[in-house]
Amino acid sequence: MATVNLSPIGNGQQFFLSTGLPNNGGFLNTYEAGTTTPVATYADSLGTIENPVYIQLGTDGRPPSEIWIVQG
């Protein structure tokens, strides 16, 4: 179990295409700052349910669950 904080990006946020339509089926990817190294995110505040490496957005352009990130 990891110590996690609610991500400031992605939660309750809707993502759009340049056409103004929701980004249906788009992906959110998380990386260590300044690198291309993927970092784990979690779907719960306890850090027990890991999100997939590439979080796929729903038909409304929103993530399917909350995004929690490892503290530090």
DOLUMGU-166301 format. One record per atom (N, C-alpha, C): residue number from 0; residue in one letter; chain; atom name; x, y, z. Coordinates in pm, whole numbers, plus 32768, in hexadecimal, padded with zeros to 4 digits. Atoms other than C-alpha are relative to their C-alpha. Example, Ala and Ser with C-alpha at 12.3 -4.5 7.8 and 13.67 -1.06 7.14 Angstrom:
   pos   code   unit   site   east   north     up
     0      A      A      N   8059    7F89   8000
     0      A      A     CA   84CE    7E3E   830C
     0      A      A      C   805A    8078   8000
     1      S      A      N   7FAE    7F89   7FFA
     1      S      A     CA   8557    7F96   82CA
     1      S      A      C   7FB3    806D   8049
END
This chain:
   pos   code   unit   site   east   north     up
     0      M      A      N   8055    7F8B   8000
     0      M      A     CA   8000    8000   8000
     0      M      A      C   805A    807D   8000
     1      A      A      N   7FB2    7F86   8010
     1      A      A     CA   808F    814E   7F95
     1      A      A      C   7FB9    8076   8041
     2      T      A      N   803C    7F83   7FD1
     2      T      A     CA   8059    82A7   802D
     2      T      A      C   7FE7    8055   7F85
     3      V      A      N   8026    7FBB   807B
     3      V      A     CA   7F9C    8365   7F22
     3      V      A      C   7FB6    8082   801C
     4      N      A      N   804B    7F82   7FFD
     4      N      A     CA   7F0B    84BF   7EDF
     4      N      A      C   7FAB    800A   7F83
     5      L      A      N   8057    7FEC   8074
     5      L      A     CA   7DEF    8520   7DF8
     5      L      A      C   8049    8054   7F98
     6      S      A      N   7FBC    7FB7   806B
     6      S      A     CA   7E7F    858F   7CAB
     6      S      A      C   7FBB    8085   7FE6
     7      P      A      N   803D    7F7F   801F
     7      P      A     CA   7E4B    8701   7C5F
     7      P      A      C   7FCF    8008   7F70
     8      I      A      N   8029    8002   808D
     8      I      A     CA   7E15    86A6   7AF1
     8      I      A      C   7FB2    7F81   7FE4
     9      G      A      N   804D    8073   802E
     9      G      A     CA   7D0C    85C2   7A5F
     9      G      A      C   7F83    7FE2   804F
    10      N      A      N   8075    8021   7FAF
    10      N      A     CA   7C17    85A4   7B7D
    10      N      A      C   7F90    8064   7FE9
    11      G      A      N   8072    7FAB   801E
    11      G      A     CA   7AC6    862B   7B14
    11      G      A      C   8014    8055   7F83
    12      Q      A      N   7FDF    7FB0   8077
    12      Q      A     CA   7B6C    86BE   79E0
    12      Q      A      C   7FD1    7FB8   7F82
    13      Q      A      N   8029    8036   8081
    13      Q      A     CA   7AE4    868C   7883
    13      Q      A      C   8065    802E   7F98
    14      F      A      N   7F9C    7FE2   8067
    14      F      A     CA   7BDA    867A   7761
    14      F      A      C   7FBC    8005   7F78
    15      F      A      N   803E    7FEA   8081
    15      F      A     CA   7B83    86F7   7606
    15      F      A      C   8066    7FF6   7F8F
    16      L      A      N   7FAF    7FFC   807A
    16      L      A     CA   7C09    86D0   74A5
    16      L      A      C   8008    808F   7FCE
    17      S      A      N   7FF4    7F79   8038
    17      S      A     CA   7C72    8800   73DC
    17      S      A      C   7F80    802B   7FB9
    18      T      A      N   8080    7FE1   8041
    18      T      A     CA   7B1B    87EB   7334
    18      T      A      C   7F96    802C   8064
    19      G      A      N   805F    7FDC   7F99
    19      G      A     CA   7A72    8830   7482
    19      G      A      C   7FAD    7F8B   8032
    20      L      A      N   8049    8078   7FD4
    20      L      A     CA   79E5    86CF   74A1
    20      L      A      C   804A    7FBD   8073
    21      P      A      N   7FBC    8049   7F96
    21      P      A     CA   7A2B    85FB   75D7
    21      P      A      C   8064    7F9B   7FC7
    22      N      A      N   7F98    805C   802D
    22      N      A     CA   7B67    8528   75B5
    22      N      A      C   7FD7    7F71   8022
    23      N      A      N   8038    8085   7FEF
    23      N      A     CA   7AA5    83E1   759E
    23      N      A      C   806C    7F97   7FE4
    24      G      A      N   7F9E    806B   8013
    24      G      A     CA   7B9A    82C0   75D6
    24      G      A      C   8091    802E   8003
    25      G      A      N   7F76    7FD0   7FF5
    25      G      A     CA   7CCD    839D   7603
    25      G      A      C   8044    7FC2   8079
    26      F      A      N   7FB4    803A   7F93
    26      F      A     CA   7DDD    8342   76FC
    26      F      A      C   8047    806B   8052
    27      L      A      N   7FAC    7FB1   7FA7
    27      L      A     CA   7E84    83E2   782A
    27      L      A      C   8075    7FA7   8027
    28      N      A      N   7F88    804A   7FDA
    28      N      A     CA   7FE8    8375   786D
    28      N      A      C   8045    804E   806F
    29      T      A      N   7FBA    7FBC   7F93
    29      T      A     CA   80AD    83C2   79A9
    29      T      A      C   8092    7FD4   8001
    30      Y      A      N   7F71    801A   8001
    30      Y      A     CA   8227    83DF   79BB
    30      Y      A      C   8043    8048   8074
    31      E      A      N   7FAE    7FB8   7F9F
    31      E      A     CA   8333    843D   7AB6
    31      E      A      C   8024    8086   7FC2
    32      A      A      N   7FE5    7F78   8032
    32      A      A     CA   8379    85B2   7A96
    32      A      A      C   8081    8003   7FAF
    33      G      A      N   7F8D    7FEC   8057
    33      G      A     CA   8463    8602   7975
    33      G      A      C   8037    7F83   7FC0
    34      T      A      N   7FD1    807E   803A
    34      T      A     CA   847D    8498   7900
    34      T      A      C   7F95    7FC1   7FA9
    35      T      A      N   8063    8052   8047
    35      T      A     CA   83CF    8395   782A
    35      T      A      C   7FE6    7F7F   804D
    36      T      A      N   8015    8074   7FAA
    36      T      A     CA   83C2    82A0   794F
    36      T      A      C   7F71    8003   8036
    37      P      A      N   808A    8003   7FCE
    37      P      A     CA   8258    823C   7994
    37      P      A      C   7FFC    7FF9   8099
    38      V      A      N   8013    8003   7F70
    38      V      A     CA   81DC    826E   7AF8
    38      V      A      C   7F74    7FCA   801D
    39      A      A      N   8081    803D   7FDC
    39      A      A     CA   80C6    81A9   7BA1
    39      A      A      C   7FA1    8067   8039
    40      T      A      N   806B    7FB2   7FC3
    40      T      A     CA   7F7D    824E   7BF6
    40      T      A      C   7F9A    7F9D   8036
    41      Y      A      N   805F    8059   7FBE
    41      Y      A     CA   7E63    81C3   7CC4
    41      Y      A      C   7F72    8037   7FF5
    42      A      A      N   808D    7FDC   800D
    42      A      A     CA   7CE6    81C4   7CB6
    42      A      A      C   7FBE    8015   8088
    43      D      A      N   803A    7FF0   7F7B
    43      D      A     CA   7CB6    81D5   7E2F
    43      D      A      C   805F    8049   805D
    44      S      A      N   7FB2    7FAE   7FA3
    44      S      A     CA   7D2C    82A9   7F53
    44      S      A      C   805F    7FAF   8058
    45      L      A      N   7FA7    8056   7FB2
    45      L      A     CA   7DD6    817F   7FF7
    45      L      A      C   807A    7FD3   7FB0
    46      G      A      N   7F91    802A   8053
    46      G      A     CA   7EBD    813E   7ED0
    46      G      A      C   8005    7F6A   7FEC
    47      T      A      N   8004    8091   8010
    47      T      A     CA   7E49    7FD7   7EAA
    47      T      A      C   7FD0    7FD3   7F76
    48      I      A      N   8033    8024   8085
    48      I      A     CA   7D9C    7FDB   7D55
    48      I      A      C   804E    8051   7F99
    49      E      A      N   7FAB    7FBA   8061
    49      E      A     CA   7E9A    8030   7C47
    49      E      A      C   7FB6    8017   7F7D
    50      N      A      N   8036    7FE1   8084
    50      N      A     CA   7E26    80DF   7B0B
    50      N      A      C   8059    7FBF   7F96
    51      P      A      N   7FA9    802D   806D
    51      P      A     CA   7EA1    805C   79BC
    51      P      A      C   8067    806C   7FE0
    52      V      A      N   7F97    7FA1   8024
    52      V      A     CA   7FE0    8100   793B
    52      V      A      C   7FC6    8070   7FA9
    53      Y      A      N   8042    7F9D   8057
    53      Y      A     CA   7F0D    81AE   7830
    53      Y      A      C   7F6D    8003   8028
    54      I      A      N   808A    7FF5   7FD1
    54      I      A     CA   7DC5    822B   78C3
    54      I      A      C   7FAA    802F   7F8C
    55      Q      A      N   8055    7FDD   8072
    55      Q      A     CA   7CBD    8226   77B2
    55      Q      A      C   7F89    8052   802D
    56      L      A      N   8071    7FA8   7FE3
    56      L      A     CA   7BBE    833F   77B5
    56      L      A      C   7F7E    7FC3   7FCF
    57      G      A      N   8083    8031   8027
    57      G      A     CA   7A4C    82F3   779E
    57      G      A      C   7FC7    804D   7F8A
    58      T      A      N   8041    7FBF   8072
    58      T      A     CA   7959    8360   7691
    58      T      A      C   7FEA    8095   8017
    59      D      A      N   8012    7F72   7FDE
    59      D      A     CA   792F    84AB   7749
    59      D      A      C   8085    804A   800F
    60      G      A      N   7F7D    7FC0   7FF5
    60      G      A     CA   7AA8    84F0   7749
    60      G      A      C   8033    800B   808E
    61      R      A      N   7FD6    7FFD   7F74
    61      R      A     CA   7ACC    84B1   78BF
    61      R      A      C   8040    7F7A   8028
    62      P      A      N   7FC8    807E   7FCE
    62      P      A     CA   7BA3    83AF   7979
    62      P      A      C   7F92    7FAC   8042
    63      P      A      N   8068    8057   7FC9
    63      P      A     CA   7AD9    827F   79ED
    63      P      A      C   7FFF    7FFB   8099
    64      S      A      N   7FF9    8002   7F6E
    64      S      A     CA   7B4B    82A4   7B58
    64      S      A      C   8059    8074   802E
    65      E      A      N   7FA7    7F9B   7FC9
    65      E      A     CA   7C03    8390   7C40
    65      E      A      C   8091    7FDA   7FDF
    66      I      A      N   7F72    801A   8019
    66      I      A     CA   7D7B    83B2   7C0A
    66      I      A      C   804C    802D   807B
    67      W      A      N   7FAF    7FE7   7F8A
    67      W      A     CA   7E55    8399   7D3F
    67      W      A      C   8091    7FE5   7FDB
    68      I      A      N   7F73    8010   8021
    68      I      A     CA   7FCF    83C4   7D27
    68      I      A      C   8051    7FEC   8081
    69      V      A      N   7FAB    8020   7F8E
    69      V      A     CA   80E7    834C   7E09
    69      V      A      C   803D    8081   8037
    70      Q      A      N   7FC7    7F8B   7FBE
    70      Q      A     CA   815A    8450   7F04
    70      Q      A      C   8098    7FFF   7FF1
    71      G      A      N   7F6E    7FF3   800B
    71      G      A     CA   82BB    84D2   7ECC
    71      G      A      C   802C    7FE6   7F77
END
